[in-house]
Amino acid sequence: MARCTNRRNLELHHLTSEGEADLNNAQVLCTSCRQHAVTYATSGKAPLSFAEHTKERALKRAGHQCECTSARGCH
């Protein structure tokens, strides 16, 4: 699958809402891809917010680019 090439409007998305707000549970997604994520805006307990240093590390790890590789047509 091709990776989304968007470098604008990047947000951190929790891979699982039950997980921690750490780098292992973080995925960098653009706004469009985040809205198409399976867990986006699902009901239930809201996950903890990411700390600023976690956001910075996740963006660096992702090369300041969306990490989505979905075939659902979100990019």
C-alpha positions as CSV (number, residue, x, y, z in Angstrom):
1,M,0.0,0.0,0.0
2,A,1.1,3.5,-0.7
3,R,1.7,5.8,2.1
4,C,-0.2,9.1,2.3
5,T,2.2,11.9,1.3
6,N,0.4,14.7,3.1
7,R,2.6,16.9,5.3
8,R,-0.1,19.4,6.3
9,N,-2.7,19.4,9.1
10,L,-1.0,16.5,10.9
11,E,-2.4,15.2,14.2
12,L,-1.6,12.4,16.6
13,H,-4.0,9.5,16.6
14,H,-4.2,6.8,19.3
15,L,-3.8,3.3,17.8
16,T,-6.0,2.0,20.6
17,S,-8.2,4.0,23.0
18,E,-7.3,1.6,25.8
19,G,-3.6,2.2,25.4
20,E,-1.3,4.8,27.0
21,A,-0.7,8.2,25.6
22,D,2.9,7.3,24.6
23,L,4.9,7.0,21.4
24,N,4.0,3.2,21.1
25,N,0.3,4.1,20.8
26,A,0.7,7.1,18.6
27,Q,0.3,7.4,14.8
28,V,0.7,10.6,12.8
29,L,-2.2,11.2,10.5
30,C,-3.4,14.1,8.4
31,T,-6.9,15.3,9.1
32,S,-8.5,13.4,6.2
33,C,-6.8,10.0,7.1
34,R,-7.6,10.5,10.8
35,Q,-11.3,11.0,10.0
36,H,-11.3,7.6,8.2
37,A,-9.4,5.8,10.9
38,V,-11.4,2.9,12.3
39,T,-11.2,4.2,15.9
40,Y,-11.9,7.8,15.1
41,A,-14.8,9.3,17.2
42,T,-15.9,6.0,18.6
43,S,-18.0,6.0,21.7
44,G,-16.6,5.0,25.0
45,K,-13.8,6.3,27.2
46,A,-11.7,9.0,25.6
47,P,-8.0,8.3,25.6
48,L,-5.5,10.5,27.4
49,S,-4.1,13.4,25.5
50,F,-0.5,13.2,24.2
51,A,2.2,15.3,25.9
52,E,3.9,17.8,23.7
53,H,7.2,15.9,23.8
54,T,5.4,12.8,22.5
55,K,3.9,14.8,19.7
56,E,7.3,16.1,18.7
57,R,8.9,12.6,18.8
58,A,6.1,11.1,16.8
59,L,6.4,13.7,14.1
60,K,10.1,13.3,13.9
61,R,9.7,9.5,13.7
62,A,7.2,9.9,10.9
63,G,9.4,12.3,8.9
64,H,6.7,15.0,9.4
65,Q,4.4,13.1,7.1
66,C,1.1,11.2,7.5
67,E,1.8,7.6,8.4
68,C,-1.5,6.2,6.8
69,T,-1.2,3.3,4.4
70,S,-4.9,2.6,4.2
71,A,-6.6,1.5,1.0
72,R,-9.9,3.0,2.1
73,G,-9.5,6.0,-0.1
74,C,-8.7,8.5,2.5
75,H,-5.7,9.8,0.6
